[in-house]
Amino acid sequence: MRPILVVGTSSDAGKTSVVMALCRIFSDLGWRVAPFKAQNVSNNSCVTLDGREISRAQYFQAQAARVEASHLFNPVLLKSHGSGGVHVIVNGLPYKNQAIADYFEEIEAIKGDVKNAFTTLVDAYDVVIAEGAGSPVELNLLAKDLSNTFIAKTFKPRIILVADIERGGVFASIYGTLALLAPEIRENVVGVIINKFRGDRRFFNDGEAIITQQFGVPVLGVLPFLPLNIDMEDSQSLQNYQQRRGHIKIKLAVIATPRLSNYTDLDVLMADEEIEVTLIHQWQSLEGFDMVLLAGSKSVISDLRWLKENGLFAEILRFQKSIFGICGGYQMLCETLVDNHAQEASEPSIEQGFALIADTATYFPTKTLKRGIYRVFDEFDVEGYEIHCGQLAKYPLYYQSGRITGTHIHGIFDNNALRTAYFRKISPHYLGFDYAQYREHAIHRFTNMVRENLDLSVLL
């Protein structure tokens, strides 16, 4: 089947979730489906079984497609690194840290990796469903646009345009995008999806006619607004989290540092009806919270300094209840952070941590990339993954003593038994829930919504 490319009129239009739903729909039809994104810019990543790092969004789409995730699904991943710099990951492995301008100068060479990955997938799968990035008509960046322009011109996929009606200006955004597309790309646009529609669908009948008749492109579907609180791609998507709240047993403060990464660790907590999650973006009193969570960070030392500058560092030290650190947050709990190779800051440095764990975090150029089943806290076997340059001398994988707990393992709270045991120590009334079941239900519910509101005949 000819590949499909899903592009958007803007960032956060809903491309990731639409691709996810299409992956599941085609999988339900018995097709072998591969998701794809040529270049993703995200600090939210995951590790494949062979130790390669890809965007969490493509990992999520692979799960929806019921296929094992591969580095071919996301051949280029960019993670923010300092002022105007990026950590470049190619074919799932660290390539280099460089200024964004230097990265763009090498874009022609990287196109070969993207082309090889896409070609391999087309040969191996029944259908490849690619996700674009941002807008496909950023005119000053077209020559550097791997995810939209390069894929559209090189492989001639059928193109679906997703427009976010919630942000307003949907007609202008659709018309402008179509008008600015190069003719050889525009001719492959098979339809438009109106996303995040609220209210009575009948009120958009005239709008659909305008798009079809005046813009010359069919409306494939109008998708109702339906939050999908799992595997958000970037910090902008993070703002769309909607918590499920029932009978609250635990109030959790999540320290949302500027370089917060791998915040999919928060998904399970946001989905827990017994936990009220508050994202702490600046200083505030932590009195009244039952627990503090220090999550992952792309630049641990920089974020640690940010905590000290705004007073949160001292506030966390005053906090006398449960503290849990994951990856970068785990490293912050140590006595000292040593970065002789400038992995976490713009120059080699040593920074004092919270000293709640008697250990030193040392940063090395070689990154740990691992996925598997881990034995933690001497009693739980959990599935998870590691992505970190920092290494702890005494407690390389996890630490637990009294109210202080930490680990390098992402996905730690996805384990029902561990999560329930940990939170029952904070509140004996905590009941717990089955997160895997919740997650599958969320995928199924969103996919059914798309299936019911989308004209699949155009694609089939």
C-alpha positions as CSV (number, residue, x, y, z in Angstrom):
1,M,0.0,0.0,0.0
2,R,1.2,3.5,-0.8
3,P,2.6,5.2,2.3
4,I,0.6,7.8,4.2
5,L,2.0,11.1,5.5
6,V,0.0,13.0,8.2
7,V,1.0,16.7,8.4
8,G,-0.5,19.5,10.4
9,T,-1.4,23.1,10.0
10,S,0.6,23.7,13.2
11,S,2.4,22.1,16.1
12,D,0.1,20.2,18.5
13,A,-2.6,19.9,15.8
14,G,-3.0,16.2,16.8
15,K,-0.8,14.5,14.2
16,T,0.7,12.1,16.8
17,S,-2.6,10.8,18.1
18,V,-4.1,10.6,14.6
19,V,-1.1,8.5,13.4
20,M,-1.5,6.3,16.5
21,A,-5.2,5.7,15.7
22,L,-4.5,4.9,12.1
23,C,-1.8,2.4,13.2
24,R,-4.3,0.6,15.4
25,I,-7.1,0.7,12.7
26,F,-4.9,-0.8,10.0
27,S,-3.5,-3.4,12.5
28,D,-7.1,-4.3,13.4
29,L,-7.6,-5.0,9.6
30,G,-4.7,-7.5,9.7
31,W,-2.1,-5.3,8.1
32,R,1.5,-5.0,9.3
33,V,1.9,-1.3,10.0
34,A,5.0,0.8,10.7
35,P,4.9,4.3,12.2
36,F,7.5,6.7,11.1
37,K,8.8,10.2,11.8
38,A,12.0,11.3,10.0
39,Q,13.0,13.9,12.6
40,N,11.5,14.4,16.0
41,V,12.4,17.2,18.4
42,S,11.6,16.0,21.8
43,N,13.1,15.3,25.2
44,N,10.6,12.4,25.6
45,S,12.3,9.3,24.4
46,C,12.3,5.6,24.9
47,V,14.7,2.6,24.4
48,T,14.1,-0.3,21.9
49,L,15.0,-3.8,22.8
50,D,18.3,-3.6,20.9
51,G,19.4,-0.5,22.9
52,R,18.5,2.3,20.5
53,E,16.9,5.6,21.5
54,I,13.8,6.9,19.7
55,S,11.0,9.4,20.4
56,R,8.5,8.2,22.9
57,A,5.7,9.1,20.4
58,Q,6.9,6.6,17.8
59,Y,7.4,4.0,20.5
60,F,3.7,4.6,21.4
61,Q,2.6,4.4,17.8
62,A,4.4,1.1,17.5
63,Q,2.6,-0.3,20.5
64,A,-0.7,0.8,18.9
65,A,0.4,-0.9,15.7
66,R,1.2,-4.1,17.7
67,V,4.8,-4.2,16.3
68,E,8.1,-4.1,18.1
69,A,9.6,-0.6,18.1
70,S,12.6,0.0,15.9
71,H,15.1,2.8,15.5
72,L,14.0,2.9,11.9
73,F,10.7,4.4,13.0
74,N,12.5,7.6,14.1
75,P,16.0,7.8,12.4
76,V,16.7,11.3,13.7
77,L,15.9,12.6,17.2
78,L,17.0,16.0,18.5
79,K,17.0,16.8,22.2
80,S,17.6,20.3,23.6
81,H,21.2,20.8,24.9
82,G,22.1,24.1,26.4
83,S,21.5,27.5,24.7
84,G,20.7,26.9,21.1
85,G,22.3,23.5,21.1
86,V,20.9,20.0,20.4
87,H,21.9,16.5,21.3
88,V,21.6,14.7,17.9
89,I,20.7,11.0,17.9
90,V,20.9,9.2,14.5
91,N,19.7,5.7,13.9
92,G,19.0,5.4,17.7
93,L,22.6,6.2,18.8
94,P,24.2,9.4,20.0
95,Y,25.8,11.3,17.2
96,K,27.0,14.6,18.7
97,N,26.1,17.7,20.6
98,Q,26.1,20.7,18.3
99,A,24.6,24.1,17.6
100,I,21.4,23.9,15.6
101,A,23.1,25.9,12.8
102,D,25.8,23.3,12.5
103,Y,23.3,20.5,12.5
104,F,21.5,22.1,9.6
105,E,24.7,22.3,7.7
106,E,25.0,18.5,7.9
107,I,21.3,17.9,6.9
108,E,22.1,16.6,3.5
109,A,24.2,13.8,4.8
110,I,21.6,12.9,7.4
111,K,18.9,12.7,4.6
112,G,20.6,9.5,3.5
113,D,19.9,7.9,6.9
114,V,16.2,9.0,6.7
115,K,15.9,7.7,3.1
116,N,17.4,4.3,4.1
117,A,15.1,3.9,7.1
118,F,11.9,4.8,5.1
119,T,12.8,2.6,2.2
120,T,13.6,-0.4,4.5
121,L,10.2,0.0,6.2
122,V,8.3,0.3,2.9
123,D,9.8,-3.0,1.8
124,A,9.1,-4.7,5.2
125,Y,5.6,-3.6,6.1
126,D,2.2,-3.5,4.4
127,V,1.9,0.2,5.0
128,V,4.0,3.0,6.5
129,I,2.2,5.8,8.2
130,A,4.5,8.8,8.6
131,E,4.1,11.8,10.9
132,G,5.1,15.3,9.8
133,A,6.5,18.0,12.1
134,G,5.1,21.4,12.9
135,S,3.8,23.0,9.7
136,P,4.8,21.7,6.3
137,V,5.0,25.3,4.9
138,E,7.7,27.0,7.1
139,L,9.0,28.6,3.9
140,N,12.4,29.6,5.3
141,L,13.1,26.0,6.4
142,L,11.8,23.9,3.5
143,A,15.3,22.8,2.4
144,K,16.0,21.6,6.0
145,D,12.5,20.0,6.5
146,L,13.1,16.3,6.9
147,S,9.7,15.2,8.2
148,N,7.4,17.0,5.8
149,T,9.0,18.3,2.6
150,F,11.8,15.7,2.2
151,I,9.4,12.7,2.7
152,A,6.7,14.2,0.6
153,K,8.9,15.0,-2.4
154,T,11.1,11.8,-2.2
155,F,8.4,9.1,-1.6
156,K,5.2,10.7,-3.0
157,P,3.0,9.5,-0.1
158,R,-0.7,10.2,0.1
159,I,-1.0,13.2,2.4
160,I,-3.6,14.0,5.1
161,L,-3.7,17.5,6.6
162,V,-4.8,17.8,10.2
163,A,-6.2,21.1,11.4
164,D,-6.8,22.0,15.1
165,I,-10.1,23.8,15.2
166,E,-9.8,24.5,18.9
167,R,-7.1,27.2,18.5
168,G,-9.2,29.1,16.0
169,G,-8.6,30.3,12.5
170,V,-9.1,26.8,11.1
171,F,-10.2,28.0,7.6
172,A,-7.3,30.4,7.2
173,S,-4.8,27.7,8.4
174,I,-6.1,25.1,6.0
175,Y,-6.3,27.5,3.0
176,G,-2.9,29.0,3.8
177,T,-1.2,25.6,4.1
178,L,-2.7,24.3,0.9
179,A,-1.8,27.5,-1.0
180,L,1.8,27.5,0.1
181,L,2.5,23.8,-0.6
182,A,4.6,23.1,-3.6
183,P,2.5,21.8,-6.5
184,E,4.2,18.4,-6.5
185,I,3.2,18.0,-2.8
186,R,-0.2,19.6,-3.0
187,E,-1.3,17.1,-5.7
188,N,-0.9,14.3,-3.2
189,V,-3.1,15.8,-0.5
190,V,-6.1,13.4,-0.3
191,G,-8.1,15.2,2.4
192,V,-8.3,17.2,5.6
193,I,-9.1,16.1,9.1
194,I,-10.7,18.7,11.5
195,N,-9.4,17.8,14.9
196,K,-10.5,18.7,18.5
197,F,-14.1,19.8,17.6
198,R,-16.3,20.7,20.5
199,G,-20.1,21.0,20.3
200,D,-22.8,20.0,17.8
201,R,-21.2,18.4,14.7
202,R,-24.1,19.8,12.6
203,F,-22.8,23.3,13.1
204,F,-19.8,22.5,10.9
205,N,-21.7,21.1,7.9
206,D,-21.4,24.5,6.1
207,G,-17.7,24.6,7.1
208,E,-17.1,21.3,5.5
209,A,-18.8,22.4,2.3
210,I,-16.6,25.5,2.2
211,I,-13.4,23.4,2.5
212,T,-14.5,20.9,-0.1
213,Q,-15.9,23.3,-2.6
214,Q,-13.8,26.4,-2.3
215,F,-10.5,24.8,-1.2
216,G,-10.8,21.8,-3.5
217,V,-10.0,19.1,-0.9
218,P,-12.4,16.7,0.8
219,V,-12.9,16.6,4.6
220,L,-12.1,13.1,5.6
221,G,-13.6,13.6,9.1
222,V,-14.4,15.9,12.0
223,L,-12.9,14.4,15.2
224,P,-14.5,15.4,18.5
225,F,-12.2,16.7,21.2
226,L,-11.1,13.7,23.2
227,P,-8.0,14.0,25.5
228,L,-5.5,11.2,25.2
229,N,-3.4,11.5,28.4
230,I,-0.7,9.0,27.4
231,D,2.7,9.5,25.7
232,M,2.6,13.2,25.1
233,E,5.2,14.2,22.6
234,D,6.5,17.5,23.8
235,S,6.2,20.2,26.5
236,Q,3.4,21.9,24.6
237,S,1.4,18.7,24.6
238,L,2.1,18.4,28.3
239,Q,-0.2,21.3,28.9
240,N,-3.1,19.2,27.6
241,Y,-3.0,16.6,30.3
242,Q,-6.3,16.2,32.0
243,Q,-6.2,14.4,35.4
244,R,-8.7,11.8,36.4
245,R,-9.7,12.6,39.9
246,G,-11.8,10.5,42.2
247,H,-11.3,10.1,46.0
248,I,-7.9,11.8,46.5
249,K,-5.6,9.9,48.9
250,I,-2.3,11.5,48.0
251,K,-1.2,15.0,47.0
252,L,1.9,14.8,44.8
253,A,4.2,17.8,43.9
254,V,6.0,17.2,40.6
255,I,9.0,19.6,40.2
256,A,8.6,20.7,36.6
257,T,12.1,22.0,35.8
258,P,12.8,24.0,32.6
259,R,14.5,21.0,31.0
260,L,12.1,18.4,32.2
261,S,12.4,15.2,30.1
262,N,10.8,11.8,29.9
263,Y,7.7,13.1,31.5
264,T,5.7,10.1,30.3
265,D,6.7,8.8,33.7
266,L,3.9,11.1,34.9
267,D,1.3,9.5,32.7
268,V,0.4,6.8,35.2
269,L,0.2,9.3,38.0
270,M,-2.0,11.6,36.1
271,A,-4.3,8.7,35.3
272,D,-4.5,7.6,39.0
273,E,-7.8,8.8,40.4
274,E,-6.4,8.6,44.0
275,I,-3.5,11.0,43.3
276,E,-3.7,14.7,42.8
277,V,-0.7,15.8,40.7
278,T,0.5,19.4,40.8
279,L,3.2,20.6,38.5
280,I,5.5,23.0,40.3
281,H,7.0,25.5,37.7
282,Q,8.3,28.1,40.2
283,W,8.8,28.5,43.9
284,Q,5.9,27.7,46.1
285,S,5.5,26.2,49.5
286,L,5.4,22.4,49.5
287,E,3.5,22.3,52.8
288,G,0.3,20.3,52.3
289,F,1.8,17.8,49.8
290,D,2.4,14.2,50.8
291,M,5.2,13.5,48.3
292,V,7.7,15.3,46.0
293,L,8.7,13.8,42.7
294,L,11.9,14.9,40.9
295,A,11.6,13.6,37.4
296,G,14.1,13.4,34.5
297,S,16.0,16.3,33.1
298,K,17.9,16.8,29.8
299,S,20.4,19.0,31.6
300,V,20.5,17.9,35.2
301,I,23.1,20.4,36.6
302,S,21.4,23.3,34.8
303,D,18.1,22.4,36.3
304,L,19.7,21.9,39.7
305,R,21.0,25.4,39.6
306,W,17.6,26.6,38.6
307,L,16.2,25.0,41.7
308,K,18.7,26.8,43.8
309,E,18.1,30.2,42.2
310,N,14.4,30.2,42.7
311,G,14.3,28.8,46.2
312,L,12.8,25.4,45.4
313,F,16.1,23.7,46.4
314,A,15.8,25.0,50.0
315,E,12.1,24.3,50.0
316,I,12.6,20.6,49.0
317,L,15.3,20.3,51.7
318,R,12.7,21.5,54.3
319,F,10.2,19.0,53.0
320,Q,10.1,16.1,55.5
321,K,7.9,13.6,53.7
322,S,8.4,11.2,50.9
323,I,10.8,12.2,48.0
324,F,11.2,10.1,44.9
325,G,13.8,10.8,42.1
326,I,13.8,9.4,38.6
327,C,16.9,9.5,36.4
328,G,18.1,13.1,36.5
329,G,16.0,13.7,39.6
330,Y,17.7,10.6,41.2
331,Q,21.1,12.1,40.5
332,M,20.1,15.4,42.0
333,L,19.5,13.6,45.4
334,C,23.2,12.7,45.6
335,E,25.9,14.7,47.5
336,T,27.8,15.8,44.5
337,L,27.3,15.9,40.7
338,V,30.6,15.8,38.7
339,D,30.6,16.7,35.0
340,N,34.2,16.9,33.8
341,H,33.1,16.3,30.1
342,A,30.4,19.1,30.0
343,Q,27.6,16.6,29.3
344,E,25.1,18.5,31.5
345,A,26.2,22.1,31.3
346,S,28.0,24.4,28.8
347,E,31.3,23.8,30.6
348,P,32.9,21.2,32.9
349,S,31.6,21.7,36.4
350,I,30.9,20.2,39.8
351,E,27.6,20.9,41.6
352,Q,26.4,20.1,45.1
353,G,23.2,18.1,45.2
354,F,20.6,17.6,47.9
355,A,22.9,15.2,49.7
356,L,20.0,12.9,50.6
357,I,21.8,10.0,49.1
358,A,25.4,9.4,50.2
359,D,26.8,9.0,46.6
360,T,28.3,10.9,43.7
361,A,26.8,11.2,40.2
362,T,29.5,11.4,37.6
363,Y,28.7,12.2,33.9
364,F,30.4,10.4,31.0
365,P,30.3,10.9,27.2
366,T,29.0,7.3,26.8
367,K,25.2,7.1,27.4
368,T,23.5,4.1,29.0
369,L,20.7,2.8,26.8
370,K,19.1,-0.3,28.1
371,R,15.6,-1.9,28.2
372,G,14.6,-5.0,30.2
373,I,13.2,-6.5,33.3
374,Y,14.9,-5.1,36.5
375,R,14.9,-6.4,40.0
376,V,14.4,-3.4,42.3
377,F,14.0,-2.8,46.0
378,D,14.8,-6.5,46.6
379,E,11.3,-7.6,45.8
380,F,9.8,-6.2,42.5
381,D,10.5,-7.3,38.9
382,V,9.7,-4.3,36.8
383,E,9.8,-3.6,33.0
384,G,11.5,-0.4,32.2
385,Y,14.4,1.4,30.5
386,E,17.4,3.5,31.2
387,I,18.6,6.6,29.3
388,H,21.4,8.4,31.2
389,C,25.0,9.7,31.0
390,G,25.2,10.1,34.8
391,Q,26.4,7.1,36.8
392,L,26.1,6.6,40.6
393,A,29.1,4.9,42.2
394,K,27.4,3.1,45.1
395,Y,23.8,2.9,43.9
396,P,23.9,2.5,40.1
397,L,20.3,1.4,39.6
398,Y,18.2,2.4,42.6
399,Y,18.2,3.5,46.2
400,Q,15.6,3.3,49.0
401,S,16.0,4.3,52.6
402,G,13.3,5.7,54.8
403,R,11.5,8.5,53.0
404,I,14.1,8.8,50.2
405,T,13.7,6.7,47.0
406,G,15.3,7.0,43.6
407,T,16.0,5.0,40.5
408,H,17.4,5.3,36.9
409,I,14.6,3.2,35.6
410,H,11.9,5.0,33.5
411,G,8.5,3.5,33.7
412,I,9.0,2.4,37.3
413,F,5.5,3.4,38.4
414,D,3.9,1.5,35.5
415,N,4.3,-1.6,37.6
416,N,1.1,-2.1,39.5
417,A,2.5,-4.1,42.4
418,L,5.4,-1.7,43.1
419,R,3.3,1.4,42.7
420,T,0.6,0.1,45.0
421,A,3.1,-0.9,47.7
422,Y,4.9,2.4,47.5
423,F,1.9,4.6,47.8
424,R,0.3,2.5,50.5
425,K,3.3,3.4,52.7
426,I,2.2,7.1,52.2
427,S,-1.5,6.4,52.6
428,P,-2.7,3.0,53.9
429,H,-6.1,3.8,52.2
430,Y,-4.6,3.8,48.7
431,L,-6.1,1.1,46.5
432,G,-4.3,1.2,43.2
433,F,-5.4,0.4,39.7
434,D,-4.3,-1.6,36.6
435,Y,-2.4,0.9,34.4
436,A,-1.8,-1.4,31.5
437,Q,-5.6,-2.0,31.3
438,Y,-6.2,1.8,31.5
439,R,-3.7,2.4,28.8
440,E,-5.1,-0.1,26.4
441,H,-8.6,1.2,27.1
442,A,-7.4,4.8,26.2
443,I,-5.9,3.6,22.9
444,H,-9.1,1.6,22.1
445,R,-11.4,4.5,23.0
446,F,-9.5,7.1,21.0
447,T,-9.2,4.7,18.0
448,N,-12.9,3.9,18.0
449,M,-13.7,7.7,18.0
450,V,-11.4,8.2,14.9
451,R,-12.8,5.1,13.2
452,E,-16.4,6.3,13.7
453,N,-15.7,9.9,12.4
454,L,-13.2,9.3,9.6
455,D,-13.9,8.3,6.0
456,L,-11.5,5.4,5.7
457,S,-12.6,4.5,2.1
458,V,-10.2,7.2,0.8
459,L,-7.3,5.5,2.4
460,L,-8.4,1.9,1.6
